[in-house]
Amino acid sequence: MALRNVVVEGDDILRKKCREVGVVTNRIRETLQDMVETMRAEMGVGIAAPQVGIMRRMFIAEPEPEKLYYMIDPVIISQEGSQTGDEGCLSVPGMIGTVTRPEKVIIEATDLEGNRKTYEFQGFDARVMCHENDHLNGVLYTDIATNIRPAPEPDELDEDFID
């Protein structure tokens, strides 16, 4: 495994729509493991492939410690309700903004073994999944956020903050 460089706002790759992965190969698995290592080193709760320079529809998310999800070719098949909270992003360092997202989402995605699965997420977990999925479509949270401002120090952040 290896740490990857995180692409930051201003790089055109973050504004492009990713193409499907299709077949899950060993190279895809290795890339996803690199993404896990990179996300954890950067103290994030998720990271999408374009954030490490790869234009494929895949992301990983760990909304809670040891609750790690590999999402390959994800599709949000339903969403309901709404919630509003502050988000940040590894690709927009030092900033946060207030974003409204669905309270509940159902996502269909391929796992590391190449099997299609359906997942249901609520609350913070749903926010994380939607944030990461947006990256696959060239959308940054700053595109839909209000009150974008400098981030407070880490010890001042709300526990439901996405980064």
C-alpha positions as a Python dict, from the first residue, in 0.01 Angstrom:
ca = {
    (1, 'M'): (0, 0, 0),
    (2, 'A'): (104, 357, -58),
    (3, 'L'): (-5, 706, 28),
    (4, 'R'): (-146, 900, -265),
    (5, 'N'): (-131, 1275, -321),
    (6, 'V'): (-466, 1444, -260),
    (7, 'V'): (-580, 1659, -554),
    (8, 'V'): (-697, 2004, -441),
    (9, 'E'): (-955, 2249, -570),
    (10, 'G'): (-840, 2419, -888),
    (11, 'D'): (-732, 2094, -1053),
    (12, 'D'): (-964, 2017, -1347),
    (13, 'I'): (-985, 1648, -1254),
    (14, 'L'): (-1217, 1734, -965),
    (15, 'R'): (-1471, 1880, -1211),
    (16, 'K'): (-1499, 1582, -1444),
    (17, 'K'): (-1746, 1295, -1438),
    (18, 'C'): (-1577, 962, -1369),
    (19, 'R'): (-1617, 654, -1586),
    (20, 'E'): (-1736, 319, -1454),
    (21, 'V'): (-1496, 62, -1314),
    (22, 'G'): (-1678, -245, -1443),
    (23, 'V'): (-1458, -542, -1352),
    (24, 'V'): (-1294, -534, -1009),
    (25, 'T'): (-928, -625, -1069),
    (26, 'N'): (-635, -657, -831),
    (27, 'R'): (-520, -315, -945),
    (28, 'I'): (-857, -165, -845),
    (29, 'R'): (-833, -339, -504),
    (30, 'E'): (-478, -206, -452),
    (31, 'T'): (-589, 145, -547),
    (32, 'L'): (-875, 128, -298),
    (33, 'Q'): (-637, 12, -25),
    (34, 'D'): (-408, 306, -107),
    (35, 'M'): (-712, 532, -77),
    (36, 'V'): (-790, 392, 270),
    (37, 'E'): (-434, 459, 382),
    (38, 'T'): (-442, 810, 235),
    (39, 'M'): (-781, 894, 389),
    (40, 'R'): (-669, 781, 734),
    (41, 'A'): (-336, 966, 708),
    (42, 'E'): (-529, 1283, 618),
    (43, 'M'): (-778, 1228, 904),
    (44, 'G'): (-1077, 1208, 668),
    (45, 'V'): (-1389, 993, 678),
    (46, 'G'): (-1400, 926, 305),
    (47, 'I'): (-1214, 980, -20),
    (48, 'A'): (-1315, 938, -382),
    (49, 'A'): (-1096, 822, -670),
    (50, 'P'): (-1073, 1163, -843),
    (51, 'Q'): (-931, 1305, -521),
    (52, 'V'): (-625, 1089, -580),
    (53, 'G'): (-615, 1155, -954),
    (54, 'I'): (-811, 853, -1078),
    (55, 'M'): (-1116, 907, -1298),
    (56, 'R'): (-1309, 597, -1195),
    (57, 'R'): (-1644, 569, -1017),
    (58, 'M'): (-1528, 445, -679),
    (59, 'F'): (-1485, 576, -327),
    (60, 'I'): (-1421, 452, 21),
    (61, 'A'): (-1583, 578, 338),
    (62, 'E'): (-1531, 516, 708),
    (63, 'P'): (-1801, 720, 883),
    (64, 'E'): (-1716, 547, 1211),
    (65, 'P'): (-1390, 377, 1314),
    (66, 'E'): (-1368, 24, 1173),
    (67, 'K'): (-1689, 77, 971),
    (68, 'L'): (-1524, 84, 627),
    (69, 'Y'): (-1718, 74, 299),
    (70, 'Y'): (-1579, 15, -51),
    (71, 'M'): (-1814, 162, -310),
    (72, 'I'): (-1741, 69, -671),
    (73, 'D'): (-1975, 200, -942),
    (74, 'P'): (-2222, 329, -680),
    (75, 'V'): (-2574, 437, -770),
    (76, 'I'): (-2803, 618, -529),
    (77, 'I'): (-3133, 440, -589),
    (78, 'S'): (-3344, 630, -337),
    (79, 'Q'): (-3321, 914, -91),
    (80, 'E'): (-3558, 1070, 158),
    (81, 'G'): (-3576, 1342, 417),
    (82, 'S'): (-3317, 1610, 469),
    (83, 'Q'): (-3050, 1714, 714),
    (84, 'T'): (-2820, 2012, 728),
    (85, 'G'): (-2467, 2023, 868),
    (86, 'D'): (-2115, 2149, 816),
    (87, 'E'): (-1882, 1971, 576),
    (88, 'G'): (-1523, 2004, 475),
    (89, 'C'): (-1319, 1819, 216),
    (90, 'L'): (-965, 1692, 182),
    (91, 'S'): (-962, 1859, -161),
    (92, 'V'): (-1070, 2197, -18),
    (93, 'P'): (-833, 2225, 279),
    (94, 'G'): (-897, 2474, 555),
    (95, 'M'): (-1258, 2551, 463),
    (96, 'I'): (-1605, 2434, 571),
    (97, 'G'): (-1957, 2509, 456),
    (98, 'T'): (-2314, 2423, 549),
    (99, 'V'): (-2476, 2162, 324),
    (100, 'T'): (-2825, 2010, 310),
    (101, 'R'): (-2829, 1641, 218),
    (102, 'P'): (-3078, 1353, 236),
    (103, 'E'): (-3140, 1201, 581),
    (104, 'K'): (-3155, 852, 432),
    (105, 'V'): (-3011, 700, 114),
    (106, 'I'): (-3009, 356, -42),
    (107, 'I'): (-2705, 287, -257),
    (108, 'E'): (-2631, -3, -486),
    (109, 'A'): (-2258, -64, -538),
    (110, 'T'): (-2007, -333, -620),
    (111, 'D'): (-1787, -457, -335),
    (112, 'L'): (-1420, -565, -340),
    (113, 'E'): (-1516, -917, -446),
    (114, 'G'): (-1711, -788, -746),
    (115, 'N'): (-2058, -851, -600),
    (116, 'R'): (-2339, -596, -635),
    (117, 'K'): (-2489, -508, -297),
    (118, 'T'): (-2750, -270, -163),
    (119, 'Y'): (-2670, -51, 138),
    (120, 'E'): (-2893, 172, 347),
    (121, 'F'): (-2747, 473, 527),
    (122, 'Q'): (-2899, 729, 760),
    (123, 'G'): (-2785, 1045, 932),
    (124, 'F'): (-2413, 1117, 926),
    (125, 'D'): (-2336, 800, 727),
    (126, 'A'): (-2580, 913, 453),
    (127, 'R'): (-2413, 1255, 442),
    (128, 'V'): (-2070, 1097, 398),
    (129, 'M'): (-2190, 870, 117),
    (130, 'C'): (-2357, 1157, -70),
    (131, 'H'): (-2049, 1380, -30),
    (132, 'E'): (-1819, 1114, -173),
    (133, 'N'): (-2061, 1018, -450),
    (134, 'D'): (-2077, 1384, -560),
    (135, 'H'): (-1703, 1370, -632),
    (136, 'L'): (-1768, 1102, -895),
    (137, 'N'): (-1985, 1353, -1083),
    (138, 'G'): (-1742, 1645, -1061),
    (139, 'V'): (-1929, 1817, -778),
    (140, 'L'): (-1756, 1965, -473),
    (141, 'Y'): (-1945, 2044, -153),
    (142, 'T'): (-1864, 2412, -211),
    (143, 'D'): (-2093, 2401, -517),
    (144, 'I'): (-2397, 2337, -296),
    (145, 'A'): (-2288, 2483, 39),
    (146, 'T'): (-2385, 2804, 212),
    (147, 'N'): (-2182, 2993, 469),
    (148, 'I'): (-1843, 2876, 333),
    (149, 'R'): (-1578, 2988, 580),
    (150, 'P'): (-1239, 2900, 730),
    (151, 'A'): (-1251, 2578, 931),
    (152, 'P'): (-1211, 2597, 1308),
    (153, 'E'): (-936, 2409, 1484),
    (154, 'P'): (-994, 2029, 1491),
    (155, 'D'): (-1081, 2026, 1863),
    (156, 'E'): (-1362, 2279, 1796),
    (157, 'L'): (-1539, 2075, 1524),
    (158, 'D'): (-1882, 1921, 1566),
    (159, 'E'): (-1866, 1540, 1590),
    (160, 'D'): (-2085, 1512, 1277),
    (161, 'F'): (-1841, 1707, 1061),
    (162, 'I'): (-1739, 1556, 726),
    (163, 'D'): (-1384, 1597, 601),
}
